[in-house]
Amino acid sequence: MIWDFIQNEVLGMKWLNRVIGSLLSLTGLDIESRIGASIQFFLYDVIKITVLLCILIFIVSYIQSYFPPERSRRIMGRFHGFWANLIAALLGTVTPFCSCSSIPLFMGFTSAGLPLGVTFSFLISSPMVDLGSLVLLMSIFGAKVAIVYVIAGLIVAVIGGSVIERLHLEDQVEDFIRNSHMNVQDEQGMRQSERLNYAKEQVVGTLKKVFPYILAGVGIGAVIHNWIPESWIETVLGGNNPFGVILATIVGIPMYADIFGTIPIAEALLAKGALLGTVLAFMMGVTTLSLPSMIMLKKAIKPKLLGIFILICTLGIILVGYGFNLFQTILL
């Protein structure tokens, strides 16, 4: 009962939804109507996600202040083989929230001479799995699903990086990265006040970047939740369509958002009858393989390596999606 309270009232902020519904009703708006329900959904999710976003970015950025690029490089450089890939994937959980922000770090790690497979484990993990996604997923799907999602994302990152390492594709990295040298001087430790200021700056900077995507994601979620018939979603993304996971992954790739923008869409799809694995595959596709991030990555690596990276991530996401669908009854 205590955990249900934490999940529903603290993380899920259900009390906020009730307050918004009561306030809208006082204005004379029928919250049972499509328009009223859409407005309530929009206001509730925008406020909830924004509040959680600010808290999470502050906490994660504070932790991240202990892992500047050079320190992360040194940590990863101490390990080899499977353990190097695992450490790189774990470090990805305390780095930027979107794939476009992760690519400059990937380029820096690669130019510093870290194994290519290790840097790709980091690149896969960073946008797909972070501490913020864990808390947000817990607020919507519960702890069990959130933890399994994070573990699955780490597995995809470790396996993906390991495969790329064994293919020996170092010549597929652009020359300007391979021939550059990262500054390897020790970075000065930050004082406590500097860490707090850094975390505050990250909150403001990240919120400015992602808030438009939150509005767009919640808007789409409100439309799906209140205007699209449940039968349509069940037909396309439900259990009767064996290709639902593949379709969701492909649809997600051209989009650009982070997990904060995809959560409301995922929440609405799940409420309308889409399978859990299908919804999570859509989220992974958006956060890991968005078209803008692939365009940025193309400047750092050659087409062959880019194609292999996309193929590995796509196959991993699809397998995770079908795996979640298979065990949905157990997870929920």
C-alpha positions in Angstrom: 0.0 0.0 0.0 2.9 2.4 0.8 4.4 1.7 -2.6 1.1 2.2 -4.4 0.8 5.6 -2.7 4.3 6.5 -3.8 3.7 5.4 -7.4 0.3 7.0 -7.8 0.3 10.1 -5.6 4.0 11.0 -5.5 5.5 9.9 -8.8 2.2 9.7 -10.7 0.8 12.9 -9.0 -2.8 11.6 -9.3 -3.8 14.2 -6.8 -2.9 16.9 -9.4 -5.2 15.3 -11.9 -8.1 15.4 -9.4 -7.3 19.1 -8.5 -7.3 20.1 -12.2 -10.5 18.2 -12.8 -12.2 20.0 -9.9 -11.0 23.4 -11.1 -12.2 22.8 -14.6 -15.5 21.6 -13.3 -15.9 24.9 -11.4 -15.5 26.8 -14.6 -18.5 24.9 -16.0 -16.5 22.6 -18.3 -17.7 19.0 -18.6 -14.6 17.0 -18.0 -16.4 13.9 -19.2 -16.7 15.3 -22.6 -14.0 14.9 -25.2 -12.9 18.5 -25.1 -13.0 18.6 -21.3 -11.1 15.4 -21.0 -8.5 16.5 -23.5 -7.9 19.8 -21.7 -7.6 17.9 -18.3 -5.2 15.4 -19.8 -3.1 18.1 -21.4 -2.8 20.3 -18.3 -2.2 17.4 -16.0 0.5 15.7 -18.1 2.3 19.0 -19.0 2.5 20.1 -15.3 3.4 16.6 -14.1 6.1 15.9 -16.6 7.6 19.4 -16.3 7.8 19.1 -12.5 9.3 15.6 -12.6 11.6 16.8 -15.4 13.0 19.7 -13.4 13.6 17.5 -10.3 15.1 14.7 -12.2 17.4 16.9 -14.3 18.7 18.6 -11.2 19.5 15.3 -9.5 21.0 13.6 -12.6 23.0 16.7 -13.4 24.4 16.9 -9.9 25.5 13.2 -10.2 26.8 14.0 -13.7 29.0 16.7 -12.3 31.1 13.9 -10.7 31.6 12.4 -14.2 33.0 15.0 -16.6 34.1 13.7 -20.0 37.8 13.2 -19.0 36.9 11.3 -15.8 34.4 9.1 -17.7 37.1 8.4 -20.3 39.6 7.3 -17.6 37.0 5.1 -15.9 36.1 3.4 -19.2 39.8 3.0 -20.1 40.4 0.8 -17.0 38.2 -2.0 -18.3 38.3 -4.3 -21.2 36.0 -6.6 -23.1 32.5 -7.2 -21.7 33.2 -5.1 -18.6 34.3 -2.1 -20.7 31.0 -2.2 -22.6 29.0 -2.6 -19.4 30.7 0.3 -17.7 30.2 2.5 -20.8 26.5 1.6 -20.9 26.1 2.4 -17.2 27.9 5.7 -17.6 25.4 6.5 -20.3 22.7 6.5 -17.7 24.1 9.6 -16.1 24.7 11.6 -19.2 22.5 13.9 -21.4 18.9 13.0 -22.0 18.7 12.9 -25.8 20.8 11.3 -28.6 21.9 14.6 -30.2 23.5 15.6 -26.9 25.3 12.3 -26.6 27.0 12.4 -30.0 29.6 15.0 -29.1 30.6 12.9 -26.1 30.8 9.8 -28.3 33.0 11.7 -30.7 35.3 12.9 -27.8 35.6 9.4 -26.4 36.4 7.9 -29.8 39.0 10.6 -30.5 40.6 9.8 -27.1 41.3 6.3 -28.3 38.7 4.3 -26.5 37.6 1.1 -28.3 34.9 1.7 -30.9 32.6 -0.9 -29.4 32.9 0.7 -26.0 31.9 4.1 -27.3 29.0 2.7 -29.1 27.7 1.0 -25.9 27.7 4.5 -24.4 26.0 6.0 -27.5 23.2 3.5 -27.4 22.6 3.6 -23.6 22.8 7.4 -23.1 19.5 8.4 -24.8 17.7 5.0 -24.3 18.3 4.5 -20.6 18.9 7.1 -17.9 17.9 7.7 -14.3 15.2 10.1 -15.5 13.5 7.4 -17.7 13.5 5.0 -14.7 11.6 7.4 -12.5 9.2 8.5 -15.3 8.5 5.0 -16.3 7.8 4.0 -12.7 5.2 6.9 -12.5 3.3 5.5 -15.5 4.0 1.7 -15.7 5.1 0.8 -12.3 8.5 -0.3 -10.8 8.6 -3.8 -12.3 8.2 -2.6 -15.9 10.6 0.4 -15.4 13.4 -1.8 -14.0 13.0 -4.4 -16.8 13.0 -1.7 -19.4 16.3 -0.3 -18.1 17.9 -3.7 -17.9 16.7 -4.5 -21.4 18.1 -1.2 -22.7 21.5 -1.9 -21.0 21.5 -5.4 -22.6 20.9 -3.8 -26.1 23.7 -1.3 -25.5 26.2 -3.9 -24.3 25.5 -6.4 -27.0 25.3 -3.7 -29.7 28.7 -2.3 -28.7 30.2 -5.8 -28.5 29.1 -6.7 -32.0 30.5 -3.5 -33.4 33.8 -4.2 -31.6 34.1 -7.6 -33.2 33.4 -6.3 -36.7 36.6 -4.2 -36.5 35.1 -1.1 -38.2 37.6 1.5 -36.9 38.2 2.6 -40.5 34.6 3.6 -40.7 35.1 6.5 -38.3 35.8 9.8 -40.1 39.4 10.8 -40.3 39.1 14.1 -38.4 37.9 12.2 -35.3 40.5 9.4 -35.6 43.3 11.8 -36.1 42.3 14.3 -33.4 43.4 14.0 -29.8 41.2 14.7 -26.8 42.6 16.8 -24.0 43.6 14.4 -21.4 44.6 16.8 -18.6 43.0 16.2 -15.3 39.9 18.3 -14.7 39.7 20.3 -11.5 37.2 19.1 -9.0 34.1 21.3 -8.6 33.1 22.8 -5.4 29.7 22.0 -3.9 28.3 25.4 -4.8 29.6 24.9 -8.4 27.9 21.5 -8.6 24.6 23.0 -7.5 24.9 25.9 -9.9 25.7 23.5 -12.7 22.6 21.4 -11.9 20.5 24.6 -11.9 21.9 25.6 -15.3 21.2 22.2 -16.7 17.6 22.4 -15.5 17.0 25.7 -17.2 18.9 24.8 -20.4 17.3 21.4 -20.8 13.8 22.6 -20.1 14.2 25.3 -22.8 15.2 22.6 -25.3 12.7 19.9 -24.5 9.6 21.9 -23.4 8.3 22.3 -27.0 8.5 18.5 -27.4 6.7 18.0 -24.1 3.8 20.2 -25.4 3.8 18.4 -28.7 3.9 15.0 -27.1 1.2 15.7 -24.6 -0.9 17.3 -27.3 -0.6 14.1 -29.4 -1.3 12.0 -26.3 -4.5 14.0 -25.6 -5.8 13.4 -29.1 -5.0 9.7 -28.9 -6.5 9.4 -25.5 -9.8 11.2 -26.2 -10.5 11.3 -29.9 -9.1 8.1 -31.6 -11.3 5.1 -31.2 -9.9 2.3 -29.1 -10.6 -0.2 -31.8 -8.2 1.6 -34.2 -5.3 1.4 -31.8 -6.0 -2.3 -30.9 -6.1 -3.1 -34.7 -2.8 -1.4 -35.5 -0.8 -1.9 -32.2 -2.8 -4.5 -30.3 -2.2 -8.3 -30.0 -4.0 -9.1 -33.2 -1.3 -7.4 -35.3 1.9 -9.5 -35.2 3.8 -6.7 -36.9 2.8 -4.0 -34.3 6.2 -3.9 -32.7 8.0 -3.5 -36.1 5.5 -0.8 -37.2 5.9 1.1 -33.9 9.7 1.0 -34.1 9.7 2.3 -37.7 7.2 5.0 -37.0 9.2 6.2 -34.0 12.6 6.6 -35.9 11.8 9.7 -38.0 10.5 11.6 -34.9 12.7 13.7 -32.6 12.0 13.8 -28.9 13.4 12.5 -25.7 11.6 10.3 -23.2 9.8 13.2 -21.6 8.0 13.9 -24.9 7.2 10.3 -25.7 5.9 9.3 -22.2 2.4 11.0 -22.7 2.1 9.4 -26.2 3.0 6.0 -24.7 0.6 6.5 -21.8 -2.3 7.3 -24.2 -1.5 4.4 -26.5 -1.4 1.9 -23.7 -4.7 3.2 -22.3 -6.3 2.6 -25.7 -5.2 -1.0 -25.9 -1.7 -1.0 -27.5 0.5 -3.8 -26.1 3.2 -2.8 -23.6 6.1 -4.0 -25.7 4.8 -2.2 -28.8 4.6 1.0 -26.9 8.1 0.6 -25.4 9.5 -0.2 -28.8 8.1 3.1 -30.1 9.7 4.9 -27.2 13.1 3.3 -27.8 12.9 4.0 -31.5 12.2 7.7 -30.9 14.9 8.3 -28.3 17.6 6.1 -29.8 17.3 6.4 -33.6 15.7 9.8 -34.3 16.4 11.2 -37.7 18.1 14.4 -36.5 20.5 12.4 -34.4 21.3 10.1 -37.3 22.1 13.1 -39.5 24.5 14.4 -36.8 26.1 10.9 -36.4 26.6 10.7 -40.1 29.1 13.5 -39.8 31.3 11.4 -37.5 31.0 7.9 -39.0 30.8 6.6 -42.5 27.6 5.1 -44.1 28.6 1.5 -43.6 29.1 1.9 -39.8 26.0 4.1 -39.5 23.9 1.4 -41.3 25.2 -1.3 -39.0 24.5 0.8 -36.0 20.9 1.5 -37.1 20.4 -2.2 -37.9 21.7 -3.4 -34.5 19.6 -0.9 -32.6 16.5 -1.6 -34.6 16.8 -5.4 -34.2 17.5 -5.0 -30.5 14.5 -2.7 -30.0 12.2 -5.1 -31.9 13.4 -8.1 -29.8 12.8 -6.1 -26.6 9.3 -5.1 -27.8 8.3 -8.7 -28.6 9.8 -9.8 -25.3 7.8 -7.4 -23.4 4.6 -8.4 -25.2 5.3 -12.0 -24.5 5.7 -11.4 -20.8 3.2 -8.6 -20.4 0.9 -10.5 -18.1 3.9 -11.3 -15.8 5.3 -7.8 -15.8 1.9 -6.2 -15.0 
